[in-house]
C-alpha cells in the first residue's frame, strides 16, 4: 500500500530530487535496520560472560593507566609550578 502511494508521486522516488533523496534514504535505512534487528540474536550465558570479562579487563587497564599518569604527573607539576 505504501509503495503504491509512493509510485503515484514520482518526485518521492527520484533520487536526483532532494525530497526523493531524503525519502528514499529514509526507506533504505528503515529496511536495513529491520533486517539487522531480525538477524540479531540474544547472547547465551557463555558469550555474555566473555563480553563482561573483556569489558571489565578493559576498564581495569584504563583505570590503571589513568592512575599511573596521574601519579607521575603530580610531582612533575609540583616541580614546574613550584610548591609553596
Long-range contacts (C-beta under 8 A, 24 or more apart in sequence): none
